[in-house]
Amino acid sequence: MKRDFHIHGNRVITLKYFLFLLILLLNGKSAYAQYQAANWLLYPQTKASFISQSPEFSTDNAVDAVFMGTYSDLSGRLILYSNGKTVWNSSGVPYKNGENIYSYPGYNTVIVPKPESDSTFYIFNTVFVTPSPGTSGVNLVYSIVDLRANNRLGEVVERGKILYGGMHGFFAVSGTCDGSSLWLIGDVDSNVFEGSDRMLIFRITKNGIDGPYSNLPTGLSIGNSSGYRFSPDAKKFVFSIDGNFDTRTILADFNFDQVAREPFTNLRSLPFGRVEFSPNSKFLYLCDYLYKRVSQYDIEKKTTTVLFSHPGIGSNIQLASDGKIYIPLDGAKKWAVIHQPNLPGLSCQADVNGISVPSDFSLPQFPAHFFHQGSQRPDAGPDKEICMKDRVTLGVPSAFVDYSNGILRRIFSMPTRSLRNSYTSIPQKINLSISLRIRKATVLSLISRSYELHPNRNDRQLMDRGLFARE
C-alpha cells in the first residue's frame, strides 16, 4: 500500500503519528467495532443492547429462556434468535419449521453464519438426553436456518441434528481470518471408561461440517473440563479442568492447520476459573470464583495483575460489542466492567462498581471472532521523518484489510455513503491507496484514490472511486 504525505508547516512528524491520526479520523471509538453480538437476550425477559457507550436494557424480543443465542447484522439490528427449541426472526415470529425442535429449550446456544454466506446460519446448542452408562447425557446438536427460503421469509431447513453425544456440555466456536472456515471444539465425557475426558474438533466450511478430529493436549488427564474459549484472533484456546487430581485453567496456542496431529501447543497453567480474552487477544481476564477476585494475565509477558475482589464474583464473564468486558456480581444486580481491556495492568480501567442491571443474569455465549480487532496500526514499513513541503512515499507494494464484516462498516461509513447499504455481499478484502494532507499535525483531508472489493460470494467485483474525496 503506497501512501503519499503532503506536509505543510514547520513540524517534523513520523509515520507512527500519521497512523495514529488516521485511525482517530476513521473512527473516534474503534476502527474495528463489531456488532454481530450487539444484542443479548437475558433471563428473565430482558434485552441488553450494546450499540451505545453503555448497554441499554429493555423488554424488546424478551423470551423467558436461559442461554438464548442471538445474531445481529453489521448495524446491530437483531436478525434472529433461538433457545434451541424455537427459532424467531427479528419481529419475534417463529420461522417456518422453527418451532418445537425439541420439547424443551437447550442451553449454551450459539448462532453463526455459514462460511461464505450472508443468508444461511448454524444454530448450535446442547440438550439433555437419557444418559448412556458412564456419561452425563448431553448432546451437541445443530439446526440450519436459510433466510432466503420460504420466499425469503426464512425457514429452518435442518433441525435438531446431532453433531455428537456423550458430552459434559461445553463447547466454543470461532472463525478464521479469511472467513473460509469455522472451528468448533467440544468436550467428551469419556473419563469413566477411558480415564480422561477428550476433546473433539470440527471444521465448518461452505461445504458443511468436517470431523471430528479427536485431540487432547499432550500429558493431560482430565476428569472434567469447562469454560471453553477461543481468542478473538482464533490463535489461542483456553479451558479449565478439574478432577483426576488436577484443577487449573490451561491456555494453549491453537494451530488449526494441525488438527489431525497436535493442534494444542505451548500450554500454560493458570488458576482455576472462568476467563475472557481482550479484543486484541493479548490479555486474559480470569474470574477466580474460589478466591473471589478478578485478574489480568499478560500473555506475552506472562505476568498477572490482580484487579479487584468482590464476594459476588462467579463464573460469568463476557466481552461485548462495545469493546468492554462485563462480569456479573451475584446478588448485587451489578456488572463489574473492564473499560479498556486492551491495555495492560491497572490501565485497563477495571471498575468493580460498574453498572446497575435489572436482575442477576447469566450471560450468553458468542463466536469469539465476532470480537476480533486485528492490528490497530497498519504496517506501512519503517518510519521516515518529513519536514516542511517534503513529499515521500511510504509503505509496501500492496496490503489488505483482511476479515471482519464490522471493519468495513466502521471504516467506510461516510456521511454520503455506506457500504452496508450499497452491497448485498460482505467484502472480505479491500485494496487501498491513501493520501493524507497534514498541516501542523492536523489532518486536513483524506482521499481514497481507488479501492476494489472482493465479496464473499464470487459473483461480482465492485470498483468505486473518490469515496473519501473531501478537498
Stockholm file with secondary structure:
# STOCKHOLM 1.0

chainA/1-471         MKRDFHIHGNRVITLKYFLFLLILLLNGKSAYAQYQAANWLLYPQTKASFISQSPEFSTDNAVDAVFMGTYSDLSGRLILYSNGKTVWNSSGVPYKNGENIYSYPGYNTVIVPKPESDSTFYIFNTVFVTPSPGTSGVNLVYSIVDLRANNRLGEVVERGKILYGGMHGFFAVSGTCDGSSLWLIGDVDSNVFEGSDRMLIFRITKNGIDGPYSNLPTGLSIGNSSGYRFSPDAKKFVFSIDGNFDTRTILADFNFDQVAREPFTNLRSLPFGRVEFSPNSKFLYLCDYLYKRVSQYDIEKKTTTVLFSHPGIGSNIQLASDGKIYIPLDGAKKWAVIHQPNLPGLSCQADVNGISVPSDFSLPQFPAHFFHQGSQRPDAGPDKEICMKDRVTLGVPSAFVDYSNGILRRIFSMPTRSLRNSYTSIPQKINLSISLRIRKATVLSLISRSYELHPNRNDRQLMDRGLFARE
#=GR chainA/1-471 SS CEEEEEEESSCCBCHHHHHHHHHHHHCSSCTTCCCTTCEEEETTTEEEECSSSSCEEECTTCCSCSSCEEEECTTSCEEEEECSSCEEETTSCBCBTCSCSSSSCCEEEEEEECTTCSSEEEEEEEEECCCCTTSCCEEEEEEEEETTHHHHTCEEEEEEEEEECSCCSCEEEEECTTSSCEEEEEEECCHHHHSSCEEEEEEEETTEEEEEEEECCTTCCCSEEEEEEECTTSSEEEEEEESTTCCEEEEEEECGGGTTSCCEEEEEEECSSEEEECTTSSEEEEEETTTTEEEEEETTTTEEEEEEECTTBCSCCEECTTSCEEEEETTTTEEEEESCTTSCGGGGCEEEEEEECSSCCCCCCCCGGGGCCCCSSCCCCSCCCBCTTCEEEEECSCCBCCSCHHHHHHHTEETTEEHHHHCSSCEEEEEEEEEEEEETTEEEEEEEEEEEEEESSTTCCEEECCTTCCC
#=GC SS_cons         CEEEEEEESSCCBCHHHHHHHHHHHHCSSCTTCCCTTCEEEETTTEEEECSSSSCEEECTTCCSCSSCEEEECTTSCEEEEECSSCEEETTSCBCBTCSCSSSSCCEEEEEEECTTCSSEEEEEEEEECCCCTTSCCEEEEEEEEETTHHHHTCEEEEEEEEEECSCCSCEEEEECTTSSCEEEEEEECCHHHHSSCEEEEEEEETTEEEEEEEECCTTCCCSEEEEEEECTTSSEEEEEEESTTCCEEEEEEECGGGTTSCCEEEEEEECSSEEEECTTSSEEEEEETTTTEEEEEETTTTEEEEEEECTTBCSCCEECTTSCEEEEETTTTEEEEESCTTSCGGGGCEEEEEEECSSCCCCCCCCGGGGCCCCSSCCCCSCCCBCTTCEEEEECSCCBCCSCHHHHHHHTEETTEEHHHHCSSCEEEEEEEEEEEEETTEEEEEEEEEEEEEESSTTCCEEECCTTCCC
//
